[in-house]
């Protein structure tokens, strides 16, 4: 069902798709399985609130319920390897509650990621990051990004963006005149 609706989705959104990109019709998660169930609100063929989590509020509380379809599933590392990617200029992750699992399983040492944007509002699942342990995990991840030369921005009420500072010493050397 997802593949059938890709063309409809691309026609509906107002974006110039001529930049260098690949559309990969699959689920991306940290779930160790070749397929997963994707839950799509009934009557909405290409909802941006589809989720792997059937208890996700926009699905579970949807007036018409949801439909589940079995889709191929890959880790983000396996996709980068399949396309022989070593450098990623911009990585945008917004996967309705699975962001943390994808980010924590990303091999940051293997891939040179210059800019990343991810949704932190669901770091602890759809219930947010109110759990102190999950909040500490988010803080530790942000600290790790800083230690690895990223500058972090809160780019919206729900997202963080991080940009790799390529010439850190040149830009931030306090001893230069």
Secondary structure as GFF3:
##gff-version 3
##sequence-region A 1 177
A	DSSP	alpha_helix	2	12	.	.	.	ID=ss1
A	DSSP	beta_strand	27	28	.	.	.	ID=ss2
A	DSSP	beta_strand	35	41	.	.	.	ID=ss3
A	DSSP	alpha_helix	57	60	.	.	.	ID=ss4
A	DSSP	beta_strand	66	74	.	.	.	ID=ss5
A	DSSP	alpha_helix	76	82	.	.	.	ID=ss6
A	DSSP	beta_strand	87	88	.	.	.	ID=ss7
A	DSSP	beta_strand	91	93	.	.	.	ID=ss8
A	DSSP	alpha_helix	99	105	.	.	.	ID=ss9
A	DSSP	beta_strand	112	113	.	.	.	ID=ss10
A	DSSP	beta_strand	115	119	.	.	.	ID=ss11
A	DSSP	alpha_helix	132	147	.	.	.	ID=ss12
A	DSSP	beta_strand	150	154	.	.	.	ID=ss13
A	DSSP	beta_strand	159	164	.	.	.	ID=ss14
A	DSSP	alpha_helix	168	172	.	.	.	ID=ss15
###
